[in-house]
Amino acid sequence: MNTSDLTDDERRRISCISESYARLSGKPLVAGSDTDPIDALWQAPIAIVAHGTEADPVFFFGNRTALTLFEMDFEAFRRLPSRFSAEPLLREERAHLLERVTRDGIISDYAGVRISASGKRFRIANASVWNLTDGSGNAVGQAAAFSEWTELTPTN
């Protein structure tokens, strides 16, 4: 992804990721977000993803680290309903997580198993998940960031 190719609307939407996190947590999500927040999110060594508010939410952002984990390019990831990032049996667990975030605004203790495009499974731990709002307080989605993950073998 080339951040200069994003539309103004896409830039505003992606900027909500770091702005909402800072508002809810009182600290910056990533270093360098005061210069070019979108580039800072893209380059971050932690995985950062965000989905919209659709009835079946679709990812609108995944940074370079997340795309490597999910084995997808930016354009394909932006078409993926976020529920498909979890295995079918774990989707109910994921739905409970999103309900908790909706209620509390932000959590920082999420753990769960995710699945890549090729079917590789990985466990994330100590993930932060938070609600995204624009400058007027309107809900625009939810985001997650995590720096701890472990690839799982078929036996674990």
Secondary structure as the mmCIF struct_conf table of DSSP 4:
data_model
#
loop_
_struct_conf.conf_type_id
_struct_conf.id
_struct_conf.beg_label_comp_id
_struct_conf.beg_label_asym_id
_struct_conf.beg_label_seq_id
_struct_conf.end_label_comp_id
_struct_conf.end_label_asym_id
_struct_conf.end_label_seq_id
HELX_RH_3T_P HELX_RH_3T_P1 THR A 3 ASP A 5
BEND BEND1 LEU A 6 LEU A 6
HELX_RH_AL_P HELX_RH_AL_P1 ASP A 8 SER A 25
BEND BEND2 GLY A 26 LYS A 27
BEND BEND3 LEU A 29 VAL A 30
TURN_TY1_P TURN_TY1_P1 ALA A 31 THR A 35
HELX_RH_AL_P HELX_RH_AL_P2 PRO A 37 GLN A 43
BEND BEND4 PRO A 45 ILE A 46
STRN STRN1 ALA A 47 HIS A 51
BEND BEND5 GLU A 54 ASP A 56
STRN STRN2 VAL A 58 VAL A 58
STRN STRN3 PHE A 59 GLY A 62
HELX_RH_AL_P HELX_RH_AL_P3 ARG A 64 PHE A 70
TURN_TY1_P TURN_TY1_P2 GLU A 71 GLU A 71
HELX_RH_AL_P HELX_RH_AL_P4 PHE A 74 PHE A 77
TURN_TY1_P TURN_TY1_P3 ARG A 78 ARG A 79
BEND BEND6 LEU A 80 LEU A 80
STRN STRN4 PRO A 81 PRO A 81
HELX_RH_3T_P HELX_RH_3T_P2 SER A 82 SER A 85
BEND BEND7 ALA A 86 ALA A 86
HELX_RH_3T_P HELX_RH_3T_P3 PRO A 88 LEU A 90
HELX_RH_AL_P HELX_RH_AL_P5 ARG A 91 ASP A 104
BEND BEND8 GLY A 105 GLY A 105
STRN STRN5 ILE A 106 ILE A 115
TURN_TY1_P TURN_TY1_P4 ALA A 117 SER A 118
BEND BEND9 GLY A 119 GLY A 119
STRN STRN6 ARG A 121 THR A 133
TURN_TY1_P TURN_TY1_P5 GLY A 135 SER A 136
STRN STRN7 ALA A 139 PHE A 146
BEND BEND10 SER A 147 SER A 147
STRN STRN8 GLU A 148 LEU A 152
TURN_TY1_P TURN_TY1_P6 PRO A 154 THR A 155
#
